[in-house]
Amino acid sequence: MTPSRPLAGLLAILPVAVLLLTVTVLPPPDRVPTHWAGRTPDGWTSGPAFLSAALTATVLGAIAAATVAVLRRAVPEAWSRWVVTTAATVGWGAVLLYAVSVWRTEVDGPDDVREVWALLAVAGALGVGALAYVVHGRRVPTLAQVRDRVPERSRVQALRGRAARPVDPWATEVSSTTLRVLGWGVLTLFAAMTVWVVVSGESLLLGVFVAVVGGTTAALALAWSAVRLHVDEDGLAVRSRVLPVRVARVRAEDVVGVETMDLDPMRWGGVGLRALPDRTAYIVDGGPGIVVWKRDGRRLALQVTEGEEVARAGARALLRAAGQRLGEVS
């Protein structure tokens, strides 16, 4: 799909108009359920207050989407994508939740609306948010544009004939105490919150939300807390030594350049795993590392704690793998 920031922004702004049209068909009732204990509601709010909250959410989403559209040249594309996605999710979530809640209140009565209807509204909002993310997209620079940004001595050069020979595999292991402490801390905190939600009889939706958010965050931090970097003829792979997953992969054909440099946390977003609009970095405490220039224009920086010589060996191995792959297809 061709990226379209204006169309994605329109998806985030439309909920305001749709909500106003919905109100003409489904005016707010006297009471609307907002909290459930098991299958039956145990908390309600007035219809006008419920409508006011939904309208506020859609307006704030529209303002956020309009702001990144006006500041298009100042807001990085990656940030714009996430802002529009969040705005679309919140806005359409408010519309769907209002429409479903009022509809089921009229059908079942305010005391008999099941929680599953609210869950369906949330699922629909996430679906629209995913659509906005895809529609917004990201414009990938041309290969020539990416190569111009790579230092000449670090660019991948096609290797053919006698210059092509088997790639000597390279590997090193890196650990981050910061991410390990963060991962276990988040897991403990959210596990306690999930138990509290279950014991206190809060809604199923809240319990699922807490468990999913906490589990995902903790798993991401723990997976990156100890990793193994490996280079072979297929490219670069980063595998977790804590969980049985591969956390990052750069194929040889997607490598445009490789360089070694001293990775300063202040220039790469900080210590740990950092994702910025044009680059991703994994830094333990700062020091020598490998920076991989990828075909899509992004950079992946990985600190090598064994020192500069080991980092240079990894960069040479990846340059050779990428050069031989380029020689095969060119």
C-alpha positions as a LaTeX table, in Angstrom:
\begin{tabular}{lrrr}
\hline
Residue & $x$ (\AA) & $y$ (\AA) & $z$ (\AA) \\
\hline
Met1 & 0.00 & 0.00 & 0.00 \\
Thr2 & 1.28 & 3.47 & $-0.91$ \\
Pro3 & 1.96 & 5.53 & 2.26 \\
Ser4 & $-0.54$ & 8.37 & 2.78 \\
Arg5 & $-0.21$ & 10.60 & 5.81 \\
Pro6 & $-3.25$ & 12.78 & 4.86 \\
Leu7 & $-5.53$ & 9.74 & 4.53 \\
Ala8 & $-4.35$ & 8.32 & 7.85 \\
Gly9 & $-4.91$ & 11.73 & 9.44 \\
Leu10 & $-8.44$ & 11.79 & 8.03 \\
Leu11 & $-9.11$ & 8.45 & 9.74 \\
Ala12 & $-8.16$ & 10.07 & 13.05 \\
Ile13 & $-10.30$ & 13.19 & 12.49 \\
Leu14 & $-13.46$ & 11.48 & 11.22 \\
Pro15 & $-14.61$ & 10.16 & 14.65 \\
Val16 & $-15.79$ & 13.64 & 15.65 \\
Ala17 & $-18.27$ & 13.82 & 12.75 \\
Val18 & $-19.27$ & 10.16 & 13.10 \\
Leu19 & $-20.00$ & 10.60 & 16.82 \\
Leu20 & $-22.18$ & 13.65 & 16.18 \\
Leu21 & $-24.15$ & 11.69 & 13.55 \\
Thr22 & $-24.42$ & 8.72 & 15.91 \\
Val23 & $-25.95$ & 10.92 & 18.63 \\
Thr24 & $-28.82$ & 11.83 & 16.30 \\
Val25 & $-29.67$ & 8.13 & 15.94 \\
Leu26 & $-28.72$ & 6.99 & 19.46 \\
Pro27 & $-29.30$ & 9.85 & 21.92 \\
Pro28 & $-27.76$ & 9.31 & 25.36 \\
Pro29 & $-30.00$ & 7.44 & 27.85 \\
Asp30 & $-30.38$ & 8.31 & 31.52 \\
Arg31 & $-27.78$ & 5.77 & 32.65 \\
Val32 & $-24.93$ & 3.94 & 30.91 \\
Pro33 & $-22.90$ & 1.11 & 32.49 \\
Thr34 & $-19.19$ & 1.85 & 32.84 \\
His35 & $-17.94$ & $-0.85$ & 35.22 \\
Trp36 & $-18.58$ & $-4.56$ & 35.57 \\
Ala37 & $-18.23$ & $-7.12$ & 38.37 \\
Gly38 & $-18.22$ & $-10.39$ & 36.49 \\
Arg39 & $-20.94$ & $-10.34$ & 33.84 \\
Thr40 & $-23.19$ & $-7.71$ & 35.36 \\
Pro41 & $-22.48$ & $-3.99$ & 35.66 \\
Asp42 & $-21.89$ & $-2.46$ & 39.08 \\
Gly43 & $-21.04$ & 1.08 & 38.01 \\
Trp44 & $-22.94$ & 3.59 & 35.90 \\
Thr45 & $-22.73$ & 7.18 & 34.73 \\
Ser46 & $-25.27$ & 9.55 & 33.28 \\
Gly47 & $-25.84$ & 9.53 & 29.54 \\
Pro48 & $-24.81$ & 13.18 & 29.01 \\
Ala49 & $-21.59$ & 12.64 & 30.99 \\
Phe50 & $-20.82$ & 9.53 & 28.93 \\
Leu51 & $-21.38$ & 11.47 & 25.70 \\
Ser52 & $-19.22$ & 14.34 & 26.97 \\
Ala53 & $-16.32$ & 11.95 & 27.70 \\
Ala54 & $-16.63$ & 10.32 & 24.26 \\
Leu55 & $-16.76$ & 13.70 & 22.53 \\
Thr56 & $-13.70$ & 14.91 & 24.46 \\
Ala57 & $-11.73$ & 11.83 & 23.39 \\
Thr58 & $-12.62$ & 12.26 & 19.71 \\
Val59 & $-11.83$ & 15.99 & 19.74 \\
Leu60 & $-8.44$ & 15.46 & 21.41 \\
Gly61 & $-7.60$ & 12.76 & 18.87 \\
Ala62 & $-8.57$ & 15.06 & 16.00 \\
Ile63 & $-6.47$ & 17.90 & 17.44 \\
Ala64 & $-3.43$ & 15.62 & 17.75 \\
Ala65 & $-3.81$ & 14.40 & 14.16 \\
Ala66 & $-4.32$ & 17.94 & 12.85 \\
Thr67 & $-1.27$ & 19.18 & 14.76 \\
Val68 & 1.12 & 16.63 & 13.23 \\
Ala69 & $-0.38$ & 17.44 & 9.82 \\
Val70 & 0.29 & 21.18 & 10.23 \\
Leu71 & 3.79 & 20.51 & 11.58 \\
Arg72 & 4.49 & 17.92 & 8.91 \\
Arg73 & 7.97 & 19.22 & 8.14 \\
Ala74 & 8.95 & 19.42 & 11.81 \\
Val75 & 7.48 & 16.13 & 13.09 \\
Pro76 & 9.51 & 13.03 & 12.10 \\
Glu77 & 7.57 & 10.56 & 9.99 \\
Ala78 & 7.89 & 7.75 & 12.55 \\
Trp79 & 6.51 & 9.97 & 15.34 \\
Ser80 & 3.69 & 11.18 & 13.10 \\
Arg81 & 2.77 & 7.58 & 12.35 \\
Trp82 & 2.40 & 6.68 & 16.02 \\
Val83 & 0.57 & 9.89 & 16.93 \\
Val84 & $-1.98$ & 9.36 & 14.15 \\
Thr85 & $-2.35$ & 5.67 & 15.04 \\
Thr86 & $-2.98$ & 6.51 & 18.70 \\
Ala87 & $-5.41$ & 9.30 & 17.79 \\
Ala88 & $-7.37$ & 7.02 & 15.46 \\
Thr89 & $-7.51$ & 4.25 & 18.08 \\
Val90 & $-8.72$ & 6.58 & 20.84 \\
Gly91 & $-11.19$ & 8.44 & 18.62 \\
Trp92 & $-12.80$ & 5.40 & 17.06 \\
Gly93 & $-12.71$ & 3.63 & 20.41 \\
Ala94 & $-14.80$ & 6.44 & 21.89 \\
Val95 & $-17.28$ & 6.30 & 19.00 \\
Leu96 & $-17.65$ & 2.52 & 19.09 \\
Leu97 & $-17.90$ & 2.38 & 22.86 \\
Tyr98 & $-20.60$ & 5.06 & 22.87 \\
Ala99 & $-22.58$ & 3.44 & 20.06 \\
Val100 & $-22.39$ & $-0.09$ & 21.48 \\
Ser101 & $-23.08$ & 0.97 & 25.07 \\
Val102 & $-26.11$ & 3.10 & 24.19 \\
Trp103 & $-27.48$ & 0.50 & 21.78 \\
Arg104 & $-27.21$ & $-2.35$ & 24.27 \\
Thr105 & $-28.59$ & $-0.14$ & 27.06 \\
Glu106 & $-31.71$ & 0.44 & 24.98 \\
Val107 & $-32.00$ & $-3.27$ & 24.16 \\
Asp108 & $-31.06$ & $-4.90$ & 27.48 \\
Gly109 & $-31.51$ & $-2.10$ & 30.00 \\
Pro110 & $-28.68$ & $-0.43$ & 31.95 \\
Asp111 & $-28.54$ & $-3.26$ & 34.52 \\
Asp112 & $-28.11$ & $-6.15$ & 32.09 \\
Val113 & $-25.52$ & $-5.01$ & 29.52 \\
Arg114 & $-22.72$ & $-7.58$ & 29.27 \\
Glu115 & $-19.06$ & $-6.60$ & 29.45 \\
Val116 & $-18.34$ & $-8.43$ & 26.20 \\
Trp117 & $-19.90$ & $-5.55$ & 24.24 \\
Ala118 & $-17.32$ & $-3.13$ & 25.64 \\
Leu119 & $-14.56$ & $-5.59$ & 24.78 \\
Leu120 & $-15.82$ & $-5.78$ & 21.17 \\
Ala121 & $-15.71$ & $-1.98$ & 20.94 \\
Val122 & $-12.10$ & $-1.97$ & 22.15 \\
Ala123 & $-11.19$ & $-4.67$ & 19.62 \\
Gly124 & $-12.77$ & $-2.62$ & 16.84 \\
Ala125 & $-10.80$ & 0.45 & 17.90 \\
Leu126 & $-7.53$ & $-1.50$ & 17.81 \\
Gly127 & $-8.43$ & $-2.71$ & 14.31 \\
Val128 & $-8.97$ & 0.85 & 13.07 \\
Gly129 & $-5.72$ & 1.91 & 14.73 \\
Ala130 & $-3.86$ & $-0.85$ & 12.90 \\
Leu131 & $-5.45$ & 0.31 & 9.63 \\
Ala132 & $-4.30$ & 3.90 & 10.27 \\
Tyr133 & $-0.78$ & 2.62 & 10.96 \\
Val134 & $-0.70$ & 0.75 & 7.64 \\
Val135 & $-2.26$ & 3.58 & 5.64 \\
His136 & 0.14 & 6.16 & 7.08 \\
Gly137 & 3.10 & 3.96 & 6.15 \\
Arg138 & 6.67 & 5.10 & 5.84 \\
Arg139 & 8.40 & 6.33 & 2.72 \\
Val140 & 11.54 & 4.30 & 2.10 \\
Pro141 & 14.45 & 6.27 & 0.56 \\
Thr142 & 16.06 & 5.01 & $-2.62$ \\
Leu143 & 19.18 & 2.88 & $-2.44$ \\
Ala144 & 21.22 & 5.74 & $-3.89$ \\
Gln145 & 19.98 & 8.11 & $-1.18$ \\
Val146 & 20.90 & 5.66 & 1.57 \\
Arg147 & 24.35 & 4.98 & 0.07 \\
Asp148 & 25.07 & 8.71 & $-0.06$ \\
Arg149 & 24.56 & 8.90 & 3.70 \\
Val150 & 26.98 & 6.04 & 4.45 \\
Pro151 & 30.67 & 6.98 & 4.87 \\
Glu152 & 32.50 & 5.84 & 1.72 \\
Arg153 & 34.89 & 3.49 & 3.54 \\
Ser154 & 31.92 & 1.79 & 5.26 \\
Arg155 & 29.79 & 1.13 & 2.17 \\
Val156 & 29.11 & $-2.40$ & 0.98 \\
Gln157 & 31.06 & $-3.20$ & $-2.20$ \\
Ala158 & 30.14 & $-6.08$ & $-4.51$ \\
Leu159 & 32.53 & $-9.02$ & $-4.18$ \\
Arg160 & 32.88 & $-11.45$ & $-7.10$ \\
Gly161 & 35.30 & $-14.01$ & $-8.39$ \\
Arg162 & 38.47 & $-14.41$ & $-6.34$ \\
Ala163 & 37.38 & $-11.69$ & $-3.95$ \\
Ala164 & 34.45 & $-13.84$ & $-2.85$ \\
Arg165 & 35.30 & $-16.46$ & $-0.26$ \\
Pro166 & 33.47 & $-18.11$ & 2.66 \\
Val167 & 32.48 & $-15.78$ & 5.47 \\
Asp168 & 34.10 & $-16.64$ & 8.78 \\
Pro169 & 31.26 & $-16.64$ & 11.34 \\
Trp170 & 31.57 & $-14.05$ & 14.10 \\
Ala171 & 29.75 & $-13.94$ & 17.43 \\
Thr172 & 29.81 & $-12.11$ & 20.74 \\
Glu173 & 27.60 & $-11.89$ & 23.81 \\
Val174 & 26.29 & $-8.72$ & 25.42 \\
Ser175 & 24.37 & $-8.24$ & 28.68 \\
Ser176 & 22.54 & $-5.23$ & 30.11 \\
Thr177 & 21.99 & $-5.00$ & 33.86 \\
Thr178 & 19.65 & $-2.03$ & 33.29 \\
Leu179 & 17.26 & $-4.06$ & 31.15 \\
Arg180 & 17.46 & $-7.10$ & 33.43 \\
Val181 & 16.47 & $-5.06$ & 36.50 \\
Leu182 & 13.79 & $-3.26$ & 34.49 \\
Gly183 & 12.35 & $-6.52$ & 33.16 \\
Trp184 & 12.08 & $-8.27$ & 36.51 \\
Gly185 & 10.81 & $-5.10$ & 38.18 \\
Val186 & 8.05 & $-4.61$ & 35.62 \\
Leu187 & 7.09 & $-8.29$ & 35.76 \\
Thr188 & 6.83 & $-8.21$ & 39.57 \\
Leu189 & 4.86 & $-4.97$ & 39.59 \\
Phe190 & 2.32 & $-5.97$ & 36.95 \\
Ala191 & 1.94 & $-9.48$ & 38.40 \\
Ala192 & 1.01 & $-7.90$ & 41.74 \\
Met193 & $-1.41$ & $-5.52$ & 39.99 \\
Thr194 & $-3.05$ & $-8.41$ & 38.10 \\
Val195 & $-3.53$ & $-10.38$ & 41.34 \\
Trp196 & $-5.03$ & $-7.30$ & 42.98 \\
Val197 & $-7.45$ & $-6.79$ & 40.07 \\
Val198 & $-8.59$ & $-10.43$ & 40.26 \\
Val199 & $-8.94$ & $-10.48$ & 44.05 \\
Ser200 & $-10.76$ & $-7.14$ & 44.23 \\
Gly201 & $-13.32$ & $-8.26$ & 41.63 \\
Glu202 & $-12.50$ & $-5.55$ & 39.11 \\
Ser203 & $-13.61$ & $-5.91$ & 35.49 \\
Leu204 & $-12.20$ & $-8.60$ & 33.22 \\
Leu205 & $-11.16$ & $-5.93$ & 30.72 \\
Leu206 & $-8.91$ & $-4.22$ & 33.26 \\
Gly207 & $-7.34$ & $-7.51$ & 34.32 \\
Val208 & $-6.58$ & $-8.54$ & 30.74 \\
Phe209 & $-5.18$ & $-5.10$ & 29.93 \\
Val210 & $-2.85$ & $-5.10$ & 32.95 \\
Ala211 & $-1.63$ & $-8.63$ & 32.27 \\
Val212 & $-1.00$ & $-8.05$ & 28.54 \\
Val213 & 0.77 & $-4.69$ & 28.96 \\
Gly214 & 2.89 & $-5.87$ & 31.87 \\
Gly215 & 3.78 & $-9.23$ & 30.32 \\
Thr216 & 4.70 & $-7.71$ & 26.96 \\
Thr217 & 6.87 & $-4.97$ & 28.49 \\
Ala218 & 8.65 & $-7.38$ & 30.84 \\
Ala219 & 9.24 & $-9.94$ & 28.07 \\
Leu220 & 10.75 & $-7.28$ & 25.78 \\
Ala221 & 13.11 & $-6.03$ & 28.49 \\
Leu222 & 14.18 & $-9.52$ & 29.59 \\
Ala223 & 14.67 & $-10.72$ & 26.00 \\
Trp224 & 17.14 & $-7.87$ & 25.36 \\
Ser225 & 18.81 & $-8.08$ & 28.79 \\
Ala226 & 21.26 & $-10.72$ & 27.52 \\
Val227 & 21.78 & $-11.31$ & 23.80 \\
Arg228 & 24.13 & $-13.04$ & 21.39 \\
Leu229 & 25.21 & $-11.22$ & 18.22 \\
His230 & 26.01 & $-13.54$ & 15.34 \\
Val231 & 27.19 & $-12.83$ & 11.79 \\
Asp232 & 27.35 & $-15.41$ & 9.00 \\
Glu233 & 26.81 & $-15.48$ & 5.25 \\
Asp234 & 23.09 & $-14.73$ & 5.73 \\
Gly235 & 23.64 & $-11.52$ & 7.69 \\
Leu236 & 23.33 & $-10.38$ & 11.30 \\
Ala237 & 21.13 & $-12.08$ & 13.89 \\
Val238 & 20.53 & $-11.00$ & 17.48 \\
Arg239 & 19.18 & $-13.79$ & 19.68 \\
Ser240 & 18.08 & $-13.56$ & 23.29 \\
Arg241 & 19.94 & $-15.67$ & 25.83 \\
Val242 & 17.06 & $-15.36$ & 28.29 \\
Leu243 & 14.08 & $-16.25$ & 26.10 \\
Pro244 & 14.16 & $-18.61$ & 23.08 \\
Val245 & 13.52 & $-15.84$ & 20.53 \\
Arg246 & 15.40 & $-13.89$ & 17.88 \\
Val247 & 14.98 & $-10.22$ & 18.76 \\
Ala248 & 16.55 & $-8.66$ & 15.67 \\
Arg249 & 17.60 & $-9.71$ & 12.18 \\
Val250 & 19.32 & $-7.89$ & 9.30 \\
Arg251 & 19.64 & $-9.95$ & 6.13 \\
Ala252 & 22.86 & $-9.63$ & 4.15 \\
Glu253 & 21.00 & $-8.20$ & 1.13 \\
Asp254 & 19.52 & $-5.43$ & 3.33 \\
Val255 & 22.92 & $-4.16$ & 4.53 \\
Val256 & 24.10 & $-1.02$ & 2.75 \\
Gly257 & 26.99 & $-0.16$ & 5.05 \\
Val258 & 28.68 & $-1.17$ & 8.29 \\
Glu259 & 30.92 & 0.96 & 10.48 \\
Thr260 & 32.41 & 0.82 & 13.94 \\
Met261 & 32.26 & 3.78 & 16.27 \\
Asp262 & 32.21 & 4.73 & 19.91 \\
Leu263 & 28.53 & 4.67 & 20.89 \\
Asp264 & 27.77 & 7.63 & 23.14 \\
Pro265 & 24.46 & 7.04 & 24.99 \\
Met266 & 23.69 & 10.76 & 24.85 \\
Arg267 & 23.68 & 10.66 & 21.03 \\
Trp268 & 21.71 & 7.43 & 20.72 \\
Gly269 & 18.88 & 8.03 & 23.17 \\
Gly270 & 20.36 & 6.59 & 26.38 \\
Val271 & 21.39 & 3.28 & 27.92 \\
Gly272 & 19.44 & 0.11 & 27.09 \\
Leu273 & 17.26 & $-0.45$ & 24.05 \\
Arg274 & 16.34 & 2.81 & 22.34 \\
Ala275 & 14.16 & 3.22 & 19.24 \\
Leu276 & 14.28 & 6.66 & 17.59 \\
Pro277 & 12.70 & 7.81 & 14.30 \\
Asp278 & 15.70 & 6.92 & 12.13 \\
Arg279 & 17.69 & 4.48 & 14.26 \\
Thr280 & 17.60 & 1.80 & 16.94 \\
Ala281 & 20.36 & 1.33 & 19.49 \\
Tyr282 & 21.28 & $-1.27$ & 22.08 \\
Ile283 & 23.83 & 0.24 & 24.45 \\
Val284 & 25.02 & $-1.22$ & 27.75 \\
Asp285 & 27.10 & 1.65 & 29.12 \\
Gly286 & 28.69 & 3.29 & 26.09 \\
Gly287 & 31.75 & 2.19 & 24.14 \\
Pro288 & 32.78 & 0.61 & 20.83 \\
Gly289 & 30.06 & $-0.96$ & 18.74 \\
Ile290 & 28.76 & $-1.80$ & 15.27 \\
Val291 & 26.45 & 0.50 & 13.31 \\
Val292 & 24.56 & $-1.19$ & 10.46 \\
Trp293 & 23.05 & 0.95 & 7.70 \\
Lys294 & 19.95 & $-0.81$ & 6.39 \\
Arg295 & 18.25 & $-0.67$ & 3.01 \\
Asp296 & 15.19 & 1.11 & 4.45 \\
Gly297 & 17.36 & 4.02 & 5.64 \\
Arg298 & 17.37 & 3.11 & 9.33 \\
Arg299 & 20.47 & 2.32 & 11.40 \\
Leu300 & 20.97 & $-0.40$ & 13.99 \\
Ala301 & 23.68 & 0.28 & 16.58 \\
Leu302 & 24.88 & $-2.55$ & 18.83 \\
Gln303 & 27.52 & $-2.13$ & 21.52 \\
Val304 & 30.24 & $-4.78$ & 21.67 \\
Thr305 & 31.48 & $-5.03$ & 25.24 \\
Glu306 & 34.53 & $-7.15$ & 24.29 \\
Gly307 & 36.29 & $-4.14$ & 22.83 \\
Glu308 & 37.02 & $-2.31$ & 19.59 \\
Glu309 & 38.97 & $-5.13$ & 17.91 \\
Val310 & 36.09 & $-7.55$ & 18.32 \\
Ala311 & 33.69 & $-4.91$ & 17.01 \\
Arg312 & 35.88 & $-4.35$ & 13.94 \\
Ala313 & 36.00 & $-8.09$ & 13.28 \\
Gly314 & 32.21 & $-8.24$ & 13.36 \\
Ala315 & 31.91 & $-5.26$ & 11.02 \\
Arg316 & 34.35 & $-6.85$ & 8.53 \\
Ala317 & 32.45 & $-10.14$ & 8.58 \\
Leu318 & 29.13 & $-8.43$ & 7.94 \\
Leu319 & 30.60 & $-6.25$ & 5.18 \\
Arg320 & 31.95 & $-9.38$ & 3.48 \\
Ala321 & 28.62 & $-11.22$ & 3.78 \\
Ala322 & 26.73 & $-8.23$ & 2.36 \\
Gly323 & 29.33 & $-7.69$ & $-0.39$ \\
Gln324 & 29.14 & $-11.29$ & $-1.57$ \\
Arg325 & 25.35 & $-11.20$ & $-1.57$ \\
Leu326 & 25.48 & $-7.98$ & $-3.61$ \\
Gly327 & 27.92 & $-9.60$ & $-6.02$ \\
Glu328 & 25.57 & $-12.55$ & $-6.53$ \\
Val329 & 22.53 & $-10.43$ & $-7.43$ \\
Ser330 & 24.19 & $-7.60$ & $-9.38$ \\
\hline
\end{tabular}
